Amino acid sequence: MDLGLRGRRAAVAASSAGLGLATAQALAGEGCRVVISGRDPERLELAAATASGLIPVRADVSGAAGAEKFVTDARAALGRIDILVVNAGGPPDGGYESFEPDDYLAAVQLNLMSAVAMCYAVTAEMRERRWGRILAITSVTVRHPLPGLILSNTARAGATGFLKTLATELAADGVTVNSIQPGLHDTARLRSVWGDRLDEVTRARVPAGRLGAAEDFGRVAALLCSEWASYLTGAAVPVDGGLAQGLQ
């Protein structure tokens, strides 16, 4: 299936590994030129070598200033940005008693304000061309908060509210704004969190009975950025093997 993305130019934040890299690889496979980013230059160069069309740009998107600079640098490398994939690492794991109020401010900078800054940096050019795709990688915990992830649950819920509101304001300009919500996917970060318990946790929580593959996630993300998805905006799409059990 041709997604109609050949020749498009995409910037994918925090994409030197994991789901960000899988998304960048899927977009490159559809004929996009794609800027990928990360803080570790060696890992970033290795990631860029995994697919043709990937352009490495060193960036730290853990706060608004670095996130805005990422968009500026990506535009310089690409000439323009048609597709922006908003992404960042996760805040520390832990429950209510593990943190102080300042820890929430750091999480909001990482998972909300970085997203806000990236969007502000790219929307004007998309509106002018009357075509654009903004897709944020968030988490299924936005719709189904999980214990021990209180910082992520809080900050990413705020980001989802921002994106939903932005979608309504940009829809008439041909710009879609959606989020994609991963569940348990086979990434190095997930294995570092759960360790030897990962298989047990997966069987207990995921109706599909297995971890998601990063490549499968990337293909769904590419579809949401495609011409085929031009009438889909303001959506928060779970890709989680049935983990989230709510009706919304």
LINRAWO-V35375 format. One line per field, one symbol per residue. ss: DSSP state (H for helix, E for strand, - for the rest). psi: psi as a letter, one per 40 degrees, with the letter a starting at -180 (. if undefined). burial: + if it has 9 or more other C-alpha atoms within 8 Angstrom, else -. Layout:
BEGIN
ss: ???
psi: ???
burial: ???
END
This chain:
BEGIN
ss: --------EEEE-----HHHHHHHHHHHH---EEEEEE--HHHHHHHH-----EEEEE-----HHHHHHHHHHHHHHH----EEEE-------E-HHH--HHHHHHHHHHHHHHHHHHHHHHHHHHHHH--EEEEEE--HHH------EHHHHHHHHHHHHHHHHHHHHHHHH-EEEEEEEE--E--HHHHHHHHHHHHHHHHHH------E-HHHHHHHHHHH--HHH------EEEE---------
psi: hhefeheihihhigfeiadddddddddddeeihhhiiidhddddddddeeiiehhhhhihfeiddddddddddddddddihdhhhhiiiiiiiiadeeiiddddddddddedddddddddeeddddddefhihhhhhbieedeghiiefddddddddddddddddddddedeeehihiihgibhigidddddddbeeddddddddhdeeiiihddddddddddeeiddfeehieihhhgeeedheie.
burial: --+-+--+++++++++++++++++++++-+++++++++----+++-++--+-+++++++++++++++++++++++--+--++++++++----+++---+---++--+++++++++++++-++--+++--+++++++++++++-++---+++++-++++++-+++++++-++--++++++++++++++--++------+---++--++-++++-++-+++-++++++-+++-+++++-+++++++----
END
